[in-house]
Amino acid sequence: MLHLVALFMVLTYSGRMFFNTNITFVLSIHLICYFLLCAHLLSIGMLKLLQAPPIEPLDHNQLSLDDLDAIKVIGKGSSGIIQLVRHKWTGQFFALKVIQLNIQENIRKQIAQELKISLSTQCQYVVACCQCFYANGVISIVLEYMDSGSLSDFLKTVKTIPEPYLAAICKQVLKGLMYLHHEKHIIHRDLKPSNILINHMGEVKISDFGVSAIIASSSAQRDTFTGTYNYMAPERISGQKYGYMSDIWSLGLVMLELATGEFPYPPRESFYELLEAVVDHPPPSAPSDQFSEEFCSFISAW
């Protein structure tokens, strides 16, 4: 940089000597040297940036609750809340699920199972579980943040979803279920619009494994009775054995609800009325005068 300053002084002096202190010439020299100085400083800064080590991606194993700043509550449930949090050092956003443990033993076991399953899943169609913590009776689960909420939230805004978008949504959910069923041997058992999340890039991912279970037997059946009643398959709601296809039934109800804007079954006053409607009556179908033959065929096949 010193040689630029020297050049500035020489040119300025020369201008005064040979051009009788021509003001225009001197100002021009000033401007030239000014731009040369700026270019030099800029090149030094750019060189330092190019020489700086790249920012390492955040290692989820090194995540700490102390490194997360709470921004706002984005969800509430019977056992806790979900907060939007930001990592202090990288600015990355996460969803922090906070669960109070003043609950029954069987619920604790479900939560333990959720952690085991979530930490072991690696699929672009399933919401990633980044880290888990336990302290003072509280479980904190750091999850991938899906910034556009759930399909349930989306449906409240748009009322209905056109078939081309339904196809894109369904394809991604099916890929997520394929991974859970065939790679992890898991029946989700609680598939519904509020458990299918989306982001601003149009990615769709399955979430909430609070009632999921690893299927130990090759027959992939369970005798237990858990989950959300409205989206249960007939064999589940009647208390019979069920398998992977019960998730497909739930997906069919979800797709039909997204298409029509309404839950496929009319409101019921009690669980027993819902049981009768699901078990004793034909499954809901898509109106042929409102939807394509392909969509109607897909719904009827489910």
Buried (B, 14 or more C-beta within 10 A) or exposed (E): EEEBEEBBEEBBEEBEEEEEEEEEBBEEBBEEBEEBBEEEEEEEEEEEEEEEEEEEEBEBEEBEBEBBEEEEEBBEEEBBBBBBBBBEEEEBBBBBBBBEBEBEEEBEEBBEBBBBBBBEBEBEBBBBBBBBBBEEEEBBBBBBBBEBBBBBBBBEEEEBBEBEBBBEBBEBBBBBBEBBBEEBBBBBBBBBBBBBBBBEEEEBBBBBBBBBBEBEEEEBBBEEBBBBEBBBBBBBBBEEEBBBBBBBBBBBBBBBBBBBEEBBBEEBEEEEEBBEBBEEEEBBEBEEEEBEEEBBEBBBEB
